[in-house]
Amino acid sequence: MRTPSGPQFVALLLAASVMSVIFYYSSQSTTPGIVVEEKEGLSLAIRKLAHAVEFGSLAFVLRDAFGFLIRPLAFTLSFAIALGYAAGDEWHQRFTPGRYASVLDVFIDTGGIVAALVLWWIAELYLTRRRAMGTATR
């Protein structure tokens, strides 16, 4: 097994930062800049999309941080940690005044996690094939 490099350590620090931001906003009884009382329409859609994006971002930087591991393990760890943090985030919200836990939010978070990791996988395949074609023509 290889050891983490400098950029992977930076990605791990970035993942910790993303987790800190998620925890901070989950600790707020209202989300700054977003009308929480409005449960319908665009405000709800933006809040749910934000869930997917924040946990997708977490999975993405975790995947980068685990780049020194074999691919299946890196993807599995990234998925498991991001999903565990999503579930923990909802559990944490149970104890925050004005917030509530929602299994639906965990499913939305999971969608963001899967989308981010699929995008990583597609980019990785594309870049690997492109490099292989570049070395084959030289």
Secondary structure, 3 states (H helix, E strand, C coil): CCCCCHHHHHHHHHHHHHHHHHHHHHCCCCCCCCCCCCCCHHHHHHHHHHHHHHHHHHHHHHHHHCCCCCHHHHHHHHHHHHHHHHHHHHHHHCCCCCCCCCHHHHHHHHHHHHHHHHHHHHHHHHHHHHHHHHHHCC
